[in-house]
Amino acid sequence: MASTQLHLNERCRARLPNINFNPYMTEKEVQEEWTKPILVHILASGRLCQDLETFTERQPYSQTNVVTQFLLGTYHHMVILLKPTLSAFDEGLRNYRNVIARHQYLDGKTPSIGDLLELARERLDCLFDAWTCAMETLGLSTDNYTISPGSIVPTASPKELLIRLLVNHPVILKKIAADSNAVIEANIGKHLNLPSAPRINGREFRIGDNIADGSPKMFFICYHTANGNREIYVGANQADWAGLPAIDDIRRADRDYRLEPYIPFATRAFNALQQSEETVILPNSMNSLESKARAYQVRVRAIAMMRDPPHPDFLGRKTEVGQPFDKNMKSQQCCYACQGMMGYEIPAEFKPKAVKSYLCHLDWSKREGYAHSCAEIEVSLQCSKNWMENGEDMKH
């Protein structure tokens, strides 16, 4: 395969969310169907606002092309995804503003749907203010960021692009040069020192902790030196818009398109791991193990079958060091699928009990048809492309 065939699709066409309302909804239906989407909208605006403020505080950056992508992606979210969605909420729920919201997502005095819509408007206004501040600080013209449906926009989430800028900041790269990439990767959260997720409160209530905020839950990084230039590759899983399907569906499709050239490779590796697991036969001495212990032993052996010697569909990466971390910048383990599909060395250390538990966590039925869901897949694509451009096998 020629190297030009393996790439990230970094741009796609902007699409407006399609939101439909039943004009004959009962108050209970409004509570159950529309409280959570409004809360997701509120938190997404708040998270983007915080990311813009972090972006502005930490500049300047060396990757000017990624700066442009981040600003364009953020503006896309503001004017194509969030603003039209809020307008649709206002119109579709105009006769239900006095309905009390669903309490299970909130702490304190339960607000009305109208109260939530007002808070959503406040958060979106703050986001636009943060955008204006960022543009003024960088001395950029807003004329270069006009977006409408059909415009070319980044497939990556703004948060992924921000992380890419931050981990490739000259300060971080100098630390790697002075220490080692493994040490830095294992403790990336400490080095980036990002603020905690914003706590967004109403006048007499607080939004609960388990509501999506439009940013990815997991990220993955891998350090490379290519053509004399140091760079940390960054990947993310799908941005979390759970509860707001009109945007969730768009961003899932955008990420799928981003990884499209590599999805067949990921799918074959994923299927090969599942088939390897099905062929594992444990020794008779393990017959008395309880179910979770047996599952762990099976999966350890399935991983070994994929890696040594490498299965034809194994994705490689046995020469690479990479580290997953969550949205709070806490280092995490690779899931079972990623350990079986790729050979990244993970520098962070975890307690044996946590390792065993996490290996058994993956449910095949819930991942069916989504072999490329993890952040590691996006980075593996970038690593493969880099090796091929430097004359090596894509699975180096």
Phi, psi and omega in degrees: 000131177288148184297332181292345180275347182248111185200163170274132169278098189273354182228149175213178179269136178288139179228141179282142174295145178252108184241125181241143180239142172278116184290353182245030181295146170276166178299322179296319179295322177298314178304310188285328187263336191239351176297308185296315178303322179293320179295320177299317179300315180300311183291325178296318177296318180296318180293317178297321178298315178298319180295321177296319179295318177297315178304315183292319182292325188269353181291156017271163180240155181275334184266083185297329178293325179286327174303313179298318179297317181298313181295319179294317179296320179295317180294324175302314178297321182294307193265340181256323184262307188278312184297311178296327178295316178295321177299320178295319176300312182302317182287312185289336183249017185298332180267006184235019186296334181273356178292136179285134182291167180286124191289332191298341181264004190226154173244142180097201179290127184288125182278173173272168174301321178298320177299317180294320179295323177295320178294322177298320178294318179298315182294321179293321177298319178297323178296316178296324177296318179296323177298312180299318179297317179298316181296319179293319181297321181274355180068034182257153179269133177290346180297336181278000185234042175277124184229138174219168177307131183098347178294156178278125182225161180292144173280334179286152176287152176305323182294320177298318180293323177295315178300320179299318177295317186290317182287339177260016176295142181309327180296316180292316181296327176293322178296321178296317180297326181276335184241256175198154180294325181297317180296316181293315181299318182296334183238036188299325180299318179296321183286325180279325176051057180276153178292154176293162179303140182295137175265112185256118183243148169272192182292324181225022181209164177228139178285137182295171188275348188255025178262136180297153181231017175079007178243158180297154177271334185224147177228162177217141180230150177211130183274136178223152168242114183235124179054037178083357181255133177275136177207143173257118176285144183231138173224162180215155172280184183297138175301139188270102175245025183304128183104346177229072189298334181299325176269322181304316182296320180296312184287332173296314180295323179296317179292320177302317179294323179303320185260004189312316182297338186256348184301319178300322178294316180296320182295318179295320179294319180298313180295323179295322178295316180298318178294323178296318179299320183292338182265355181293133175239116181281151177294155181302333181295346180258008182298332184272358181295145175289166194301319182290322178294321177296317180300320179297314181296322178296315185287327173301318181288324178295320177298316179298322179295328179284328189265323192221103355287159184300130174296148180306333181259003175298140186276354180090212178082015180288347177262006189249151173247126180215160185219124171275151173208157184269184185292344175266011177067025177266129181299141183230170173275158167285143178289172181302316181300315182293323178294327180276335182269333185223161185246025180307136170277127182258117186285332180292147181250147183224155180293143182307321181297319179292323179297314181296318181296317184290327180296330181271000189285327187294133177251113184304320185295329181279345180255001184302129179080006182223056182294339185259022186290331188279154179298329182300328182297317180297320179288322178300322175301313181295320178297316179300314180300317180298314181295320180295321179292341179253021172081012180255167176292146182296340180259019182304000000 
